[in-house]
Amino acid sequence: MKSRNVLRGLMGATVLAASFGSAPAFSADITITMAAPDWPPTRFMKEHFDATYTSPAGHNTTLDMDFIPWPSFYERVAASLTSGEQKYQMIVTDSQWLGAFVEGGYYLNLTDRINADPELTAIMQDLHPALVSAYSTYPHRTRAQLEEAGVVPAPGVNYYGFPQFPDTYVTYYRQDIFCHEGEMAAFQEKYGTNLPCTYEDWQDTDWEKFAQIGEFLQRKKGDMLAGEVLDDDFYGIAYQAGKGYDFSSMQINAFIWQQGGDIWDESKAPDAQAEGVVNSDIAVKAFDQYLSMIQYMPPVARTGQMDIFVEQDLYMQGKVGAMIDWVGLGEPVLDPTASKVHDKSAFGPAPGSRQADGSIDRTGNIGGQPFVLTTWNSDEVVDEALNVVKWWLKSDTQLEAVKNGGQSGLKSVMAMPEYNDLRPWNRAHVEMIDWQKDVWHIPEFFEMLTQQQEEFDKAITGQIGAKEALDAIAEFQQELLEDGDYIK
Amino acid sequence: MADAAHHRGGFGAWLLDPKRRGALLVTPAIAILFVMNIFPLMWSFGLSFFNYKASSLKVPKFKGLDNYHDVLTDEKVWERFQTTAIIVSASVVLQLIIGFLLALMFAKAFPMRRIVLMLVLTPMMLSFVSVGVFFKLFYEPTFGIVSFVINLFTEERFVLLGSPEGAIAGIVIADAWMWSPFVMLLVLAGLVSVPKYLYEAAEIDRASAWRRFWTITFPYIKSLLLLAVLFRTIETFKLFDIVYIITEGGPGSTTETIAVYLYRTAFQFFKTSQSSALAYIVLFIVIVLTNLYLYAVNRRAEEID
């Protein structure tokens, strides 16, 4: 009996000694609950965290991801924040939400912490400036404004977020069709130019050629396509044309920017105007060009319901020749259990507008999401959450993310020799990221976006023309922004 | 006495005294009702007089009746009311016609009547979201079944949701598909309550089918029809799920009902006070309709008596 007690005492002392020996004095159990959209890039983050993360502070840290389906993501996050339940320590957020939730007092300003932490400063310096501008700054600062400052972090700028998944849109195309000799020859004969087959061909593809592709590849059931008889109608091209959320604005903004037009520029408030800019002749012409290609898309585009998921689905069903969609939706396309075109797809940069000097402007509206921290976290939780940020934005973590369907926003990672070969869209992503700009970040963004989407939708469904739609948007925005003192 | 009881049986006995038992039993229900319904109602009513935004931490300012004025003078609100009225009218009429015809069919015996009846009743037991998704896929012009069938005859894809009229028709058909069985149930209840001897007497008098319907059947079912109209009007007036899933209010805003607009104002634009004012205006309309409904129920009860 006595010897058993001695043994117990010895074991207890050993365990105690071992614990004191291996953990710091302030080790704590920390749970970071993160609101995250339910899709592969966030699923991977959770899996990889569980497998590899060790807290540098010695804490026992749990990353509790609250996976929320995309269609209800905004509503769920907004409801949680405004209800005051203080559920989340970190949130994957669309960049457009920054204003609403910073002004609401929910997102934590990280500027001082970034300035005080050389590791975080180094990360900010290594991030692509287009991402820093879109994902982190509020009030919004453009890439040009940040670069003008010459230092990162730029003085007088408030920083909030880091990239969780930096997304760009690229061209997905059917290599079996675009590289089919018969189709290539027929296209050459009809339009006097080549059907883009290689990556380099897509680098030289503008919207005019994209429209020609749309017209050329639109075939009826029973027609021949790439040497085979079609068992259903086939459509040449697809890009987003949906009424929901931002599922047409993202593409239409690209057309407008590429042709030299603009949206209301919040970085130039209070001088920037909506009237005369949003509905400028250039913008009307660009929007007209966008509308002119709807006829070559699957007919669902004419209902205003071709969002990014619908076009992806139609492409995976083998009903579309080429589509422009986010890189984040690429993995299912390569999945043999989900996609009929998993072994026939290749990727290129998205088309753009040909400039007077012959170059192509591919300016696009950035996708993807940053993650942010919330204001109610204790210092201990903030420190640990920033440790998670550092872990996520480490080169090896980023490389693993890229291999598993994620993307990196770090210039050093994108410059690695093996990077382009990790996933088939990586080369296009790197090329496209340099062209990215973002839409508005002010708290009224959802009201502006909803009204704009409604007017775009009327034009997409053929109820009104491009000018009428843009006039209505400009008038609405001018009034709203004047009421909100964004325009003096 | 109470003190004596308290001393004899302790607090439990005092509490369970028959004089208090009733109040005790309803207290939890009233407490839950107060916390879940009455308090939020009063709170949101209060909010409707301020300029509160749920997304902002700014202290709200008192605005009096300004929000009600803004809502009632907002063109968009009246457009949404008009859209709602069109959808309600078309859907309720269609439900009445289909429900009535189904009731006439099921009032008579035929082989496998019970199984067919069960199948016909299924739609109203489904969730709104399921029905919305079904019909969105049915109407999908590239691979949906409606477009597929029409394509067999026209060789063109049928784009139902591409025009305001088509989109309204799509919503009305989905709503009518779901709720016509409900109307059928009510009418069927009226039809089976008609005494058979009245029809026998009418047959002896050689009354025409129309005459039999108008003078015998209709008086028995008219109150139930009225009930069906009112009940379905109230429900369709609040229609949200099916619209949001099938069209999201599009094309443009041509199918955006007042319920969808209210949701956007409250939870997307975070105009909390303004949306509260609009919600109270909608509530007022629903209360008026509900009173009409109760009046119809009472009349039916008097008729039965």
Interface residues (C-beta under 8 A of the other chain):
Chain A: Y74 E75 A78 A79 L81 T82 A100 F101 E103 G104 G105 K220 D233 Y235 K243 G244 P298 P299 V300 R302 T303 G304 Q305 L314 Q317 K319 P443 E444 F446 E447 T450 E454 E455 D457 K458 I460 T461 G462 Q463
Chain B: A54 S55 S56 L57 E140 P141 T142 F143 S147 E155 R157 V159 L160 L161 G162 S163 P164 A167 T247 E248 G249 G250 P251 G252 S253 T254 R264 F267 Q268 F269 F270
